[in-house]
């Protein structure tokens, strides 16, 4: 009789005790907390990668400007990415020139760099960056505006920087 009494008391104590293990509410709370943390991490990652792309783009365009200034003196007629990237020229880096040494698929957004002589003034060049992510074209244009010939503060109203869809053309 004593053993049945002990078993019965244990069973009753087991079913009365609400503190056993994690509840469904706790599980849902921690699941939501983990989801929010994941969303924050993904957002920070996207912001960091976009910032890195913008810095790389600005750096690459600065190197392209430097290479064009070294090439051909004051007459830039005939200039191109292929000539700036030619073997042994050392005007531009391999990363800027791309796999085919022509600036194709070489910018941080996966687009092209092109360089042509400015038709209005053969001592200047037009540098075009294509396939920029549409969310960042205005930011990239504002970052590049000080590198233009007119040394603009912002892209809006800058005569030597043109924004066209997902492309930017900078005159230098």
Secondary structure, DSSP 8 states (H G I E B T S, - for coil): -HHHHHHHHHHHHHHH---SS--HHHHHHHHHHHHHHHHHHHHHHHHHHHHHHHHHHHHHHHHHHHHHHHSSTT--TT--HHHHTSTTT-SS-HHHHTTTTSSTT-STTS--EEEEEETTEEEEEEEEE----TTTHHHHHHHHHTTSTT--SSSTT-TTEEEETTEEEEE-
